[in-house]
Amino acid sequence: MRLSTLLYAGLLLGTTLSIPSASAASPGIIAISHTYEAKIRLNGKVSHTQIQASDAGQAKKLVQAQFGPSVIVLSVKKVD
């Protein structure tokens, strides 16, 4: 899984998180990737970031995996 670095001096820069397509890992499987926007609270500041994922649940899990317990995901919506 490839995750972009999103923090610089404790601030979110809005870099896109992405996952590799399943077809790259398993040639017989086709992955459908969509762009989602997550509204998050991190270190007391509200920010938005875009995530490439197959569904909103996966987008939320990617954000939580990147930041750990310090992030609160306020909302996730599909943008494409």
Protein Blocks (a to p, Z undefined) as FASTA:
>chain_A
ZZddfbeghiaehiacddddfklmmmmbccddddddddddeehiacddddddfbfklmmm
mmmmmnommbccfbdcdfZZ
